[in-house]
Amino acid sequence: MSRVCKLTGKRPMSGNSISHAHNKNRRRQLPNLQWKRVWVPELGRSVRLRLSTRALRTIDRKGLIRFLKDEGKQLRDVLPPRAHARNVSI
């Protein structure tokens, strides 16, 4: 499973872990991703998405559809593949 936020596109970053003796070891900084059911009033149902916590805060403020519109995406772009069988026209 890829560690990518469906809405914002946040991905793991890489960097160095530096010890007191200044030894450098490569490490990964993973985004804080959560599975969340988000209610979509336009569809009359909820959808399950893998989101970063930053995206969750933005959805709380703006709403899912407005956030998608600002990002230039549609709902079908962020839904899991099995949900495409349902009619999603937003």
PyMOL Python script that loads the backbone (N, CA, C, O; Angstrom):
from pymol import cmd

cmd.read_pdbstr("""\
ATOM      1  N   MET A   1       0.838  -1.170   0.000  1.00  0.00           N
ATOM      2  CA  MET A   1       0.000   0.000   0.000  1.00  0.00           C
ATOM      3  C   MET A   1       0.886   1.237   0.000  1.00  0.00           C
ATOM      4  O   MET A   1       1.813   1.359   0.801  1.00  0.00           O
ATOM      5  N   SER A   2       0.584   2.143  -0.908  1.00  0.00           N
ATOM      6  CA  SER A   2       1.405   3.345  -0.981  1.00  0.00           C
ATOM      7  C   SER A   2       1.005   4.317   0.118  1.00  0.00           C
ATOM      8  O   SER A   2      -0.160   4.380   0.509  1.00  0.00           O
ATOM      9  N   ARG A   3       1.959   5.058   0.603  1.00  0.00           N
ATOM     10  CA  ARG A   3       1.712   6.022   1.670  1.00  0.00           C
ATOM     11  C   ARG A   3       1.585   7.403   1.061  1.00  0.00           C
ATOM     12  O   ARG A   3       2.478   8.240   1.193  1.00  0.00           O
ATOM     13  N   VAL A   4       0.462   7.633   0.391  1.00  0.00           N
ATOM     14  CA  VAL A   4       0.208   8.894  -0.290  1.00  0.00           C
ATOM     15  C   VAL A   4      -1.185   9.368   0.092  1.00  0.00           C
ATOM     16  O   VAL A   4      -2.139   8.591   0.066  1.00  0.00           O
ATOM     17  N   CYS A   5      -1.301  10.635   0.443  1.00  0.00           N
ATOM     18  CA  CYS A   5      -2.600  11.231   0.736  1.00  0.00           C
ATOM     19  C   CYS A   5      -3.364  11.377  -0.570  1.00  0.00           C
ATOM     20  O   CYS A   5      -2.821  11.878  -1.555  1.00  0.00           O
ATOM     21  N   LYS A   6      -4.627  10.943  -0.588  1.00  0.00           N
ATOM     22  CA  LYS A   6      -5.429  10.996  -1.799  1.00  0.00           C
ATOM     23  C   LYS A   6      -5.755  12.422  -2.222  1.00  0.00           C
ATOM     24  O   LYS A   6      -5.929  12.679  -3.413  1.00  0.00           O
ATOM     25  N   LEU A   7      -5.841  13.344  -1.288  1.00  0.00           N
ATOM     26  CA  LEU A   7      -6.245  14.705  -1.621  1.00  0.00           C
ATOM     27  C   LEU A   7      -5.065  15.634  -1.855  1.00  0.00           C
ATOM     28  O   LEU A   7      -5.022  16.340  -2.862  1.00  0.00           O
ATOM     29  N   THR A   8      -4.115  15.640  -0.941  1.00  0.00           N
ATOM     30  CA  THR A   8      -3.025  16.601  -1.044  1.00  0.00           C
ATOM     31  C   THR A   8      -1.815  16.060  -1.786  1.00  0.00           C
ATOM     32  O   THR A   8      -0.987  16.839  -2.258  1.00  0.00           O
ATOM     33  N   GLY A   9      -1.693  14.740  -1.901  1.00  0.00           N
ATOM     34  CA  GLY A   9      -0.542  14.149  -2.584  1.00  0.00           C
ATOM     35  C   GLY A   9       0.707  14.080  -1.719  1.00  0.00           C
ATOM     36  O   GLY A   9       1.800  13.841  -2.233  1.00  0.00           O
ATOM     37  N   LYS A  10       0.561  14.287  -0.406  1.00  0.00           N
ATOM     38  CA  LYS A  10       1.727  14.201   0.475  1.00  0.00           C
ATOM     39  C   LYS A  10       2.319  12.800   0.411  1.00  0.00           C
ATOM     40  O   LYS A  10       1.595  11.805   0.448  1.00  0.00           O
ATOM     41  N   ARG A  11       3.650  12.733   0.312  1.00  0.00           N
ATOM     42  CA  ARG A  11       4.377  11.467   0.193  1.00  0.00           C
ATOM     43  C   ARG A  11       5.461  11.405   1.251  1.00  0.00           C
ATOM     44  O   ARG A  11       5.754  12.417   1.889  1.00  0.00           O
ATOM     45  N   PRO A  12       6.068  10.235   1.455  1.00  0.00           N
ATOM     46  CA  PRO A  12       7.199  10.167   2.383  1.00  0.00           C
ATOM     47  C   PRO A  12       8.366  11.019   1.899  1.00  0.00           C
ATOM     48  O   PRO A  12       8.636  11.110   0.701  1.00  0.00           O
ATOM     49  N   MET A  13       9.047  11.638   2.847  1.00  0.00           N
ATOM     50  CA  MET A  13      10.249  12.408   2.534  1.00  0.00           C
ATOM     51  C   MET A  13      11.447  11.638   3.067  1.00  0.00           C
ATOM     52  O   MET A  13      11.312  10.800   3.958  1.00  0.00           O
ATOM     53  N   SER A  14      12.619  11.927   2.516  1.00  0.00           N
ATOM     54  CA  SER A  14      13.828  11.274   3.015  1.00  0.00           C
ATOM     55  C   SER A  14      14.777  12.335   3.535  1.00  0.00           C
ATOM     56  O   SER A  14      14.771  13.480   3.084  1.00  0.00           O
ATOM     57  N   GLY A  15      15.580  11.932   4.481  1.00  0.00           N
ATOM     58  CA  GLY A  15      16.537  12.850   5.068  1.00  0.00           C
ATOM     59  C   GLY A  15      17.567  12.062   5.853  1.00  0.00           C
ATOM     60  O   GLY A  15      17.676  10.844   5.713  1.00  0.00           O
ATOM     61  N   ASN A  16      18.312  12.763   6.672  1.00  0.00           N
ATOM     62  CA  ASN A  16      19.345  12.126   7.481  1.00  0.00           C
ATOM     63  C   ASN A  16      18.964  12.154   8.948  1.00  0.00           C
ATOM     64  O   ASN A  16      18.408  13.135   9.442  1.00  0.00           O
ATOM     65  N   SER A  17      19.266  11.070   9.633  1.00  0.00           N
ATOM     66  CA  SER A  17      19.198  11.012  11.074  1.00  0.00           C
ATOM     67  C   SER A  17      20.624  11.246  11.565  1.00  0.00           C
ATOM     68  O   SER A  17      21.519  10.456  11.268  1.00  0.00           O
ATOM     69  N   ILE A  18      20.834  12.306  12.298  1.00  0.00           N
ATOM     70  CA  ILE A  18      22.204  12.696  12.673  1.00  0.00           C
ATOM     71  C   ILE A  18      22.411  12.457  14.164  1.00  0.00           C
ATOM     72  O   ILE A  18      21.651  12.958  14.993  1.00  0.00           O
ATOM     73  N   SER A  19      23.442  11.690  14.498  1.00  0.00           N
ATOM     74  CA  SER A  19      23.741  11.382  15.893  1.00  0.00           C
ATOM     75  C   SER A  19      24.542  12.524  16.521  1.00  0.00           C
ATOM     76  O   SER A  19      24.906  13.488  15.848  1.00  0.00           O
ATOM     77  N   HIS A  20      24.805  12.398  17.799  1.00  0.00           N
ATOM     78  CA  HIS A  20      25.587  13.405  18.503  1.00  0.00           C
ATOM     79  C   HIS A  20      27.004  13.512  17.931  1.00  0.00           C
ATOM     80  O   HIS A  20      27.599  14.590  17.919  1.00  0.00           O
ATOM     81  N   ALA A  21      27.540  12.373  17.455  1.00  0.00           N
ATOM     82  CA  ALA A  21      28.875  12.358  16.849  1.00  0.00           C
ATOM     83  C   ALA A  21      28.822  12.773  15.376  1.00  0.00           C
ATOM     84  O   ALA A  21      29.826  12.683  14.671  1.00  0.00           O
ATOM     85  N   HIS A  22      27.662  13.224  14.915  1.00  0.00           N
ATOM     86  CA  HIS A  22      27.437  13.710  13.566  1.00  0.00           C
ATOM     87  C   HIS A  22      27.550  12.603  12.522  1.00  0.00           C
ATOM     88  O   HIS A  22      27.933  12.852  11.380  1.00  0.00           O
ATOM     89  N   ASN A  23      27.210  11.370  12.928  1.00  0.00           N
ATOM     90  CA  ASN A  23      27.103  10.281  11.961  1.00  0.00           C
ATOM     91  C   ASN A  23      25.738  10.402  11.288  1.00  0.00           C
ATOM     92  O   ASN A  23      24.728  10.651  11.946  1.00  0.00           O
ATOM     93  N   LYS A  24      25.724  10.223   9.971  1.00  0.00           N
ATOM     94  CA  LYS A  24      24.480  10.404   9.221  1.00  0.00           C
ATOM     95  C   LYS A  24      23.969   9.059   8.732  1.00  0.00           C
ATOM     96  O   LYS A  24      24.709   8.276   8.136  1.00  0.00           O
ATOM     97  N   ASN A  25      22.694   8.803   8.993  1.00  0.00           N
ATOM     98  CA  ASN A  25      22.006   7.609   8.514  1.00  0.00           C
ATOM     99  C   ASN A  25      20.745   8.055   7.793  1.00  0.00           C
ATOM    100  O   ASN A  25      20.025   8.932   8.270  1.00  0.00           O
ATOM    101  N   ARG A  26      20.480   7.445   6.638  1.00  0.00           N
ATOM    102  CA  ARG A  26      19.285   7.806   5.879  1.00  0.00           C
ATOM    103  C   ARG A  26      18.042   7.332   6.618  1.00  0.00           C
ATOM    104  O   ARG A  26      18.035   6.258   7.220  1.00  0.00           O
ATOM    105  N   ARG A  27      16.993   8.144   6.566  1.00  0.00           N
ATOM    106  CA  ARG A  27      15.734   7.780   7.203  1.00  0.00           C
ATOM    107  C   ARG A  27      14.586   8.294   6.359  1.00  0.00           C
ATOM    108  O   ARG A  27      14.775   9.144   5.489  1.00  0.00           O
ATOM    109  N   ARG A  28      13.400   7.779   6.615  1.00  0.00           N
ATOM    110  CA  ARG A  28      12.188   8.221   5.929  1.00  0.00           C
ATOM    111  C   ARG A  28      11.282   8.909   6.927  1.00  0.00           C
ATOM    112  O   ARG A  28      11.112   8.442   8.054  1.00  0.00           O
ATOM    113  N   GLN A  29      10.710  10.006   6.513  1.00  0.00           N
ATOM    114  CA  GLN A  29       9.710  10.699   7.325  1.00  0.00           C
ATOM    115  C   GLN A  29       8.369  10.463   6.656  1.00  0.00           C
ATOM    116  O   GLN A  29       8.110  10.984   5.571  1.00  0.00           O
ATOM    117  N   LEU A  30       7.510   9.674   7.306  1.00  0.00           N
ATOM    118  CA  LEU A  30       6.242   9.289   6.716  1.00  0.00           C
ATOM    119  C   LEU A  30       5.165  10.316   7.050  1.00  0.00           C
ATOM    120  O   LEU A  30       5.169  10.878   8.145  1.00  0.00           O
ATOM    121  N   PRO A  31       4.245  10.568   6.123  1.00  0.00           N
ATOM    122  CA  PRO A  31       3.137  11.464   6.427  1.00  0.00           C
ATOM    123  C   PRO A  31       2.169  10.791   7.392  1.00  0.00           C
ATOM    124  O   PRO A  31       2.077   9.564   7.434  1.00  0.00           O
ATOM    125  N   ASN A  32       1.452  11.592   8.164  1.00  0.00           N
ATOM    126  CA  ASN A  32       0.493  11.066   9.126  1.00  0.00           C
ATOM    127  C   ASN A  32      -0.818  10.787   8.395  1.00  0.00           C
ATOM    128  O   ASN A  32      -1.686  11.654   8.297  1.00  0.00           O
ATOM    129  N   LEU A  33      -0.947   9.553   7.881  1.00  0.00           N
ATOM    130  CA  LEU A  33      -2.125   9.175   7.102  1.00  0.00           C
ATOM    131  C   LEU A  33      -3.098   8.388   7.958  1.00  0.00           C
ATOM    132  O   LEU A  33      -2.698   7.562   8.779  1.00  0.00           O
ATOM    133  N   GLN A  34      -4.374   8.652   7.758  1.00  0.00           N
ATOM    134  CA  GLN A  34      -5.442   7.989   8.496  1.00  0.00           C
ATOM    135  C   GLN A  34      -6.528   7.563   7.517  1.00  0.00           C
ATOM    136  O   GLN A  34      -6.790   8.252   6.531  1.00  0.00           O
ATOM    137  N   TRP A  35      -7.156   6.425   7.795  1.00  0.00           N
ATOM    138  CA  TRP A  35      -8.364   6.046   7.057  1.00  0.00           C
ATOM    139  C   TRP A  35      -9.529   6.781   7.693  1.00  0.00           C
ATOM    140  O   TRP A  35      -9.701   6.738   8.911  1.00  0.00           O
ATOM    141  N   LYS A  36     -10.322   7.448   6.887  1.00  0.00           N
ATOM    142  CA  LYS A  36     -11.420   8.245   7.423  1.00  0.00           C
ATOM    143  C   LYS A  36     -12.628   8.138   6.513  1.00  0.00           C
ATOM    144  O   LYS A  36     -12.502   8.178   5.289  1.00  0.00           O
ATOM    145  N   ARG A  37     -13.818   8.000   7.126  1.00  0.00           N
ATOM    146  CA  ARG A  37     -15.070   8.033   6.378  1.00  0.00           C
ATOM    147  C   ARG A  37     -15.544   9.475   6.357  1.00  0.00           C
ATOM    148  O   ARG A  37     -15.763  10.081   7.406  1.00  0.00           O
ATOM    149  N   VAL A  38     -15.702  10.021   5.163  1.00  0.00           N
ATOM    150  CA  VAL A  38     -16.090  11.416   4.993  1.00  0.00           C
ATOM    151  C   VAL A  38     -17.480  11.440   4.379  1.00  0.00           C
ATOM    152  O   VAL A  38     -17.715  10.809   3.348  1.00  0.00           O
ATOM    153  N   TRP A  39     -18.404  12.165   5.004  1.00  0.00           N
ATOM    154  CA  TRP A  39     -19.770  12.268   4.504  1.00  0.00           C
ATOM    155  C   TRP A  39     -19.810  13.257   3.339  1.00  0.00           C
ATOM    156  O   TRP A  39     -19.291  14.370   3.427  1.00  0.00           O
ATOM    157  N   VAL A  40     -20.439  12.819   2.247  1.00  0.00           N
ATOM    158  CA  VAL A  40     -20.592  13.675   1.066  1.00  0.00           C
ATOM    159  C   VAL A  40     -22.081  13.929   0.871  1.00  0.00           C
ATOM    160  O   VAL A  40     -22.790  13.049   0.383  1.00  0.00           O
ATOM    161  N   PRO A  41     -22.575  15.115   1.241  1.00  0.00           N
ATOM    162  CA  PRO A  41     -24.010  15.373   1.136  1.00  0.00           C
ATOM    163  C   PRO A  41     -24.523  15.330  -0.302  1.00  0.00           C
ATOM    164  O   PRO A  41     -25.686  14.995  -0.525  1.00  0.00           O
ATOM    165  N   GLU A  42     -23.679  15.663  -1.281  1.00  0.00           N
ATOM    166  CA  GLU A  42     -24.107  15.643  -2.676  1.00  0.00           C
ATOM    167  C   GLU A  42     -24.428  14.225  -3.154  1.00  0.00           C
ATOM    168  O   GLU A  42     -25.284  14.038  -4.018  1.00  0.00           O
ATOM    169  N   LEU A  43     -23.747  13.239  -2.595  1.00  0.00           N
ATOM    170  CA  LEU A  43     -24.002  11.844  -2.946  1.00  0.00           C
ATOM    171  C   LEU A  43     -24.986  11.179  -1.999  1.00  0.00           C
ATOM    172  O   LEU A  43     -25.589  10.159  -2.332  1.00  0.00           O
ATOM    173  N   GLY A  44     -25.145  11.762  -0.818  1.00  0.00           N
ATOM    174  CA  GLY A  44     -26.022  11.159   0.178  1.00  0.00           C
ATOM    175  C   GLY A  44     -25.413   9.950   0.862  1.00  0.00           C
ATOM    176  O   GLY A  44     -26.139   9.117   1.405  1.00  0.00           O
ATOM    177  N   ARG A  45     -24.103   9.840   0.846  1.00  0.00           N
ATOM    178  CA  ARG A  45     -23.432   8.712   1.502  1.00  0.00           C
ATOM    179  C   ARG A  45     -22.028   9.141   1.904  1.00  0.00           C
ATOM    180  O   ARG A  45     -21.576  10.234   1.562  1.00  0.00           O
ATOM    181  N   SER A  46     -21.353   8.276   2.628  1.00  0.00           N
ATOM    182  CA  SER A  46     -19.984   8.569   3.032  1.00  0.00           C
ATOM    183  C   SER A  46     -19.018   7.779   2.161  1.00  0.00           C
ATOM    184  O   SER A  46     -19.365   6.726   1.626  1.00  0.00           O
ATOM    185  N   VAL A  47     -17.818   8.292   2.025  1.00  0.00           N
ATOM    186  CA  VAL A  47     -16.763   7.610   1.279  1.00  0.00           C
ATOM    187  C   VAL A  47     -15.568   7.431   2.212  1.00  0.00           C
ATOM    188  O   VAL A  47     -15.314   8.263   3.083  1.00  0.00           O
ATOM    189  N   ARG A  48     -14.842   6.338   2.016  1.00  0.00           N
ATOM    190  CA  ARG A  48     -13.701   6.025   2.862  1.00  0.00           C
ATOM    191  C   ARG A  48     -12.432   6.396   2.111  1.00  0.00           C
ATOM    192  O   ARG A  48     -12.174   5.890   1.019  1.00  0.00           O
ATOM    193  N   LEU A  49     -11.641   7.285   2.706  1.00  0.00           N
ATOM    194  CA  LEU A  49     -10.439   7.798   2.046  1.00  0.00           C
ATOM    195  C   LEU A  49      -9.241   7.679   2.972  1.00  0.00           C
ATOM    196  O   LEU A  49      -9.388   7.659   4.194  1.00  0.00           O
ATOM    197  N   ARG A  50      -8.056   7.599   2.382  1.00  0.00           N
ATOM    198  CA  ARG A  50      -6.802   7.611   3.155  1.00  0.00           C
ATOM    199  C   ARG A  50      -6.240   9.015   3.042  1.00  0.00           C
ATOM    200  O   ARG A  50      -5.747   9.415   1.988  1.00  0.00           O
ATOM    201  N   LEU A  51      -6.317   9.767   4.144  1.00  0.00           N
ATOM    202  CA  LEU A  51      -6.005  11.183   4.137  1.00  0.00           C
ATOM    203  C   LEU A  51      -4.928  11.517   5.142  1.00  0.00           C
ATOM    204  O   LEU A  51      -4.754  10.825   6.145  1.00  0.00           O
ATOM    205  N   SER A  52      -4.206  12.588   4.860  1.00  0.00           N
ATOM    206  CA  SER A  52      -3.298  13.137   5.857  1.00  0.00           C
ATOM    207  C   SER A  52      -4.116  13.945   6.855  1.00  0.00           C
ATOM    208  O   SER A  52      -5.223  14.384   6.546  1.00  0.00           O
ATOM    209  N   THR A  53      -3.577  14.137   8.039  1.00  0.00           N
ATOM    210  CA  THR A  53      -4.312  14.884   9.050  1.00  0.00           C
ATOM    211  C   THR A  53      -4.456  16.347   8.649  1.00  0.00           C
ATOM    212  O   THR A  53      -5.414  17.002   9.062  1.00  0.00           O
ATOM    213  N   ARG A  54      -3.537  16.870   7.861  1.00  0.00           N
ATOM    214  CA  ARG A  54      -3.667  18.235   7.339  1.00  0.00           C
ATOM    215  C   ARG A  54      -4.877  18.322   6.406  1.00  0.00           C
ATOM    216  O   ARG A  54      -5.616  19.307   6.450  1.00  0.00           O
ATOM    217  N   ALA A  55      -5.089  17.314   5.569  1.00  0.00           N
ATOM    218  CA  ALA A  55      -6.247  17.304   4.677  1.00  0.00           C
ATOM    219  C   ALA A  55      -7.545  17.201   5.470  1.00  0.00           C
ATOM    220  O   ALA A  55      -8.551  17.808   5.101  1.00  0.00           O
ATOM    221  N   LEU A  56      -7.525  16.425   6.574  1.00  0.00           N
ATOM    222  CA  LEU A  56      -8.722  16.314   7.417  1.00  0.00           C
ATOM    223  C   LEU A  56      -9.108  17.663   8.012  1.00  0.00           C
ATOM    224  O   LEU A  56     -10.289  18.003   8.076  1.00  0.00           O
ATOM    225  N   ARG A  57      -8.117  18.425   8.445  1.00  0.00           N
ATOM    226  CA  ARG A  57      -8.407  19.749   9.010  1.00  0.00           C
ATOM    227  C   ARG A  57      -8.978  20.679   7.950  1.00  0.00           C
ATOM    228  O   ARG A  57      -9.878  21.472   8.227  1.00  0.00           O
ATOM    229  N   THR A  58      -8.450  20.577   6.738  1.00  0.00           N
ATOM    230  CA  THR A  58      -8.939  21.430   5.665  1.00  0.00           C
ATOM    231  C   THR A  58     -10.360  21.041   5.271  1.00  0.00           C
ATOM    232  O   THR A  58     -11.178  21.912   4.973  1.00  0.00           O
ATOM    233  N   ILE A  59     -10.664  19.742   5.266  1.00  0.00           N
ATOM    234  CA  ILE A  59     -12.023  19.282   4.970  1.00  0.00           C
ATOM    235  C   ILE A  59     -12.991  19.780   6.030  1.00  0.00           C
ATOM    236  O   ILE A  59     -14.114  20.164   5.703  1.00  0.00           O
ATOM    237  N   ASP A  60     -12.583  19.781   7.284  1.00  0.00           N
ATOM    238  CA  ASP A  60     -13.441  20.310   8.349  1.00  0.00           C
ATOM    239  C   ASP A  60     -13.768  21.782   8.120  1.00  0.00           C
ATOM    240  O   ASP A  60     -14.868  22.237   8.435  1.00  0.00           O
ATOM    241  N   ARG A  61     -12.811  22.519   7.572  1.00  0.00           N
ATOM    242  CA  ARG A  61     -12.999  23.944   7.369  1.00  0.00           C
ATOM    243  C   ARG A  61     -13.798  24.242   6.099  1.00  0.00           C
ATOM    244  O   ARG A  61     -14.753  25.018   6.130  1.00  0.00           O
ATOM    245  N   LYS A  62     -13.395  23.613   4.963  1.00  0.00           N
ATOM    246  CA  LYS A  62     -13.988  23.933   3.673  1.00  0.00           C
ATOM    247  C   LYS A  62     -15.118  23.000   3.255  1.00  0.00           C
ATOM    248  O   LYS A  62     -16.096  23.439   2.650  1.00  0.00           O
ATOM    249  N   GLY A  63     -14.988  21.738   3.569  1.00  0.00           N
ATOM    250  CA  GLY A  63     -15.878  20.706   3.028  1.00  0.00           C
ATOM    251  C   GLY A  63     -15.143  19.970   1.917  1.00  0.00           C
ATOM    252  O   GLY A  63     -14.232  20.515   1.293  1.00  0.00           O
ATOM    253  N   LEU A  64     -15.546  18.731   1.677  1.00  0.00           N
ATOM    254  CA  LEU A  64     -14.808  17.877   0.742  1.00  0.00           C
ATOM    255  C   LEU A  64     -14.917  18.371  -0.691  1.00  0.00           C
ATOM    256  O   LEU A  64     -13.901  18.469  -1.379  1.00  0.00           O
ATOM    257  N   ILE A  65     -16.106  18.681  -1.156  1.00  0.00           N
ATOM    258  CA  ILE A  65     -16.285  19.051  -2.556  1.00  0.00           C
ATOM    259  C   ILE A  65     -15.566  20.359  -2.871  1.00  0.00           C
ATOM    260  O   ILE A  65     -14.935  20.479  -3.921  1.00  0.00           O
ATOM    261  N   ARG A  66     -15.654  21.341  -1.973  1.00  0.00           N
ATOM    262  CA  ARG A  66     -14.974  22.616  -2.212  1.00  0.00           C
ATOM    263  C   ARG A  66     -13.455  22.445  -2.198  1.00  0.00           C
ATOM    264  O   ARG A  66     -12.746  23.070  -2.987  1.00  0.00           O
ATOM    265  N   PHE A  67     -12.960  21.592  -1.294  1.00  0.00           N
ATOM    266  CA  PHE A  67     -11.522  21.314  -1.240  1.00  0.00           C
ATOM    267  C   PHE A  67     -11.055  20.664  -2.541  1.00  0.00           C
ATOM    268  O   PHE A  67     -10.009  21.029  -3.078  1.00  0.00           O
ATOM    269  N   LEU A  68     -11.827  19.702  -3.049  1.00  0.00           N
ATOM    270  CA  LEU A  68     -11.476  19.057  -4.312  1.00  0.00           C
ATOM    271  C   LEU A  68     -11.479  20.063  -5.459  1.00  0.00           C
ATOM    272  O   LEU A  68     -10.602  20.035  -6.322  1.00  0.00           O
ATOM    273  N   LYS A  69     -12.468  20.949  -5.460  1.00  0.00           N
ATOM    274  CA  LYS A  69     -12.560  21.955  -6.522  1.00  0.00           C
ATOM    275  C   LYS A  69     -11.353  22.889  -6.492  1.00  0.00           C
ATOM    276  O   LYS A  69     -10.811  23.238  -7.541  1.00  0.00           O
ATOM    277  N   ASP A  70     -10.932  23.295  -5.293  1.00  0.00           N
ATOM    278  CA  ASP A  70      -9.761  24.165  -5.171  1.00  0.00           C
ATOM    279  C   ASP A  70      -8.478  23.469  -5.628  1.00  0.00           C
ATOM    280  O   ASP A  70      -7.572  24.117  -6.151  1.00  0.00           O
ATOM    281  N   GLU A  71      -8.401  22.161  -5.432  1.00  0.00           N
ATOM    282  CA  GLU A  71      -7.221  21.389  -5.844  1.00  0.00           C
ATOM    283  C   GLU A  71      -7.267  21.007  -7.322  1.00  0.00           C
ATOM    284  O   GLU A  71      -6.282  20.498  -7.855  1.00  0.00           O
ATOM    285  N   GLY A  72      -8.392  21.245  -7.988  1.00  0.00           N
ATOM    286  CA  GLY A  72      -8.529  20.886  -9.396  1.00  0.00           C
ATOM    287  C   GLY A  72      -8.781  19.412  -9.606  1.00  0.00           C
ATOM    288  O   GLY A  72      -8.407  18.862 -10.642  1.00  0.00           O
ATOM    289  N   LYS A  73      -9.408  18.764  -8.645  1.00  0.00           N
ATOM    290  CA  LYS A  73      -9.696  17.333  -8.732  1.00  0.00           C
ATOM    291  C   LYS A  73     -11.186  17.113  -8.677  1.00  0.00           C
ATOM    292  O   LYS A  73     -11.950  18.018  -8.340  1.00  0.00           O
ATOM    293  N   GLN A  74     -11.603  15.880  -9.017  1.00  0.00           N
ATOM    294  CA  GLN A  74     -12.986  15.472  -8.885  1.00  0.00           C
ATOM    295  C   GLN A  74     -13.069  14.333  -7.900  1.00  0.00           C
ATOM    296  O   GLN A  74     -12.054  13.733  -7.546  1.00  0.00           O
ATOM    297  N   LEU A  75     -14.276  14.031  -7.456  1.00  0.00           N
ATOM    298  CA  LEU A  75     -14.451  12.986  -6.454  1.00  0.00           C
ATOM    299  C   LEU A  75     -13.994  11.639  -6.988  1.00  0.00           C
ATOM    300  O   LEU A  75     -13.445  10.835  -6.235  1.00  0.00           O
ATOM    301  N   ARG A  76     -14.209  11.375  -8.270  1.00  0.00           N
ATOM    302  CA  ARG A  76     -13.812  10.073  -8.819  1.00  0.00           C
ATOM    303  C   ARG A  76     -12.285   9.910  -8.845  1.00  0.00           C
ATOM    304  O   ARG A  76     -11.786   8.787  -8.911  1.00  0.00           O
ATOM    305  N   ASP A  77     -11.543  11.020  -8.793  1.00  0.00           N
ATOM    306  CA  ASP A  77     -10.078  10.937  -8.773  1.00  0.00           C
ATOM    307  C   ASP A  77      -9.542  10.404  -7.451  1.00  0.00           C
ATOM    308  O   ASP A  77      -8.461   9.817  -7.417  1.00  0.00           O
ATOM    309  N   VAL A  78     -10.279  10.598  -6.364  1.00  0.00           N
ATOM    310  CA  VAL A  78      -9.768  10.217  -5.053  1.00  0.00           C
ATOM    311  C   VAL A  78     -10.447   8.981  -4.482  1.00  0.00           C
ATOM    312  O   VAL A  78     -10.016   8.468  -3.450  1.00  0.00           O
ATOM    313  N   LEU A  79     -11.499   8.492  -5.130  1.00  0.00           N
ATOM    314  CA  LEU A  79     -12.174   7.297  -4.629  1.00  0.00           C
ATOM    315  C   LEU A  79     -11.358   6.058  -4.937  1.00  0.00           C
ATOM    316  O   LEU A  79     -10.608   6.037  -5.913  1.00  0.00           O
ATOM    317  N   PRO A  80     -11.496   5.011  -4.107  1.00  0.00           N
ATOM    318  CA  PRO A  80     -10.824   3.750  -4.416  1.00  0.00           C
ATOM    319  C   PRO A  80     -11.389   3.153  -5.710  1.00  0.00           C
ATOM    320  O   PRO A  80     -12.522   3.468  -6.074  1.00  0.00           O
ATOM    321  N   PRO A  81     -10.635   2.303  -6.412  1.00  0.00           N
ATOM    322  CA  PRO A  81     -11.075   1.780  -7.714  1.00  0.00           C
ATOM    323  C   PRO A  81     -12.410   1.036  -7.671  1.00  0.00           C
ATOM    324  O   PRO A  81     -13.178   1.108  -8.630  1.00  0.00           O
ATOM    325  N   ARG A  82     -12.697   0.339  -6.604  1.00  0.00           N
ATOM    326  CA  ARG A  82     -13.951  -0.429  -6.551  1.00  0.00           C
ATOM    327  C   ARG A  82     -15.169   0.470  -6.450  1.00  0.00           C
ATOM    328  O   ARG A  82     -16.280   0.036  -6.756  1.00  0.00           O
ATOM    329  N   ALA A  83     -14.986   1.704  -6.030  1.00  0.00           N
ATOM    330  CA  ALA A  83     -16.117   2.621  -5.912  1.00  0.00           C
ATOM    331  C   ALA A  83     -16.473   3.240  -7.261  1.00  0.00           C
ATOM    332  O   ALA A  83     -17.513   3.888  -7.376  1.00  0.00           O
ATOM    333  N   HIS A  84     -15.632   3.057  -8.287  1.00  0.00           N
ATOM    334  CA  HIS A  84     -15.927   3.627  -9.597  1.00  0.00           C
ATOM    335  C   HIS A  84     -17.096   2.928 -10.265  1.00  0.00           C
ATOM    336  O   HIS A  84     -17.691   3.473 -11.195  1.00  0.00           O
ATOM    337  N   ALA A  85     -17.437   1.722  -9.803  1.00  0.00           N
ATOM    338  CA  ALA A  85     -18.567   1.004 -10.402  1.00  0.00           C
ATOM    339  C   ALA A  85     -19.872   1.750 -10.122  1.00  0.00           C
ATOM    340  O   ALA A  85     -20.809   1.679 -10.917  1.00  0.00           O
ATOM    341  N   ARG A  86     -19.937   2.458  -9.005  1.00  0.00           N
ATOM    342  CA  ARG A  86     -21.119   3.266  -8.702  1.00  0.00           C
ATOM    343  C   ARG A  86     -21.088   4.527  -9.542  1.00  0.00           C
ATOM    344  O   ARG A  86     -20.023   4.972  -9.969  1.00  0.00           O
ATOM    345  N   ASN A  87     -22.243   5.095  -9.775  1.00  0.00           N
ATOM    346  CA  ASN A  87     -22.316   6.318 -10.563  1.00  0.00           C
ATOM    347  C   ASN A  87     -21.911   7.506  -9.700  1.00  0.00           C
ATOM    348  O   ASN A  87     -22.624   7.874  -8.766  1.00  0.00           O
ATOM    349  N   VAL A  88     -20.784   8.094 -10.009  1.00  0.00           N
ATOM    350  CA  VAL A  88     -20.292   9.273  -9.298  1.00  0.00           C
ATOM    351  C   VAL A  88     -20.107  10.360 -10.347  1.00  0.00           C
ATOM    352  O   VAL A  88     -19.215  10.275 -11.192  1.00  0.00           O
ATOM    353  N   SER A  89     -20.951  11.378 -10.288  1.00  0.00           N
ATOM    354  CA  SER A  89     -20.904  12.404 -11.320  1.00  0.00           C
ATOM    355  C   SER A  89     -20.372  13.734 -10.811  1.00  0.00           C
ATOM    356  O   SER A  89     -20.412  14.726 -11.539  1.00  0.00           O
ATOM    357  N   ILE A  90     -19.876  13.780  -9.582  1.00  0.00           N
ATOM    358  CA  ILE A  90     -19.384  15.046  -9.037  1.00  0.00           C
ATOM    359  C   ILE A  90     -17.887  15.137  -9.255  1.00  0.00           C
ATOM    360  O   ILE A  90     -17.267  16.128  -8.870  1.00  0.00           O
TER     361      ILE A  90
END
""", "prot")
cmd.dss("prot")
cmd.show_as("cartoon", "prot")
cmd.util.cbc("prot")
cmd.orient("prot")
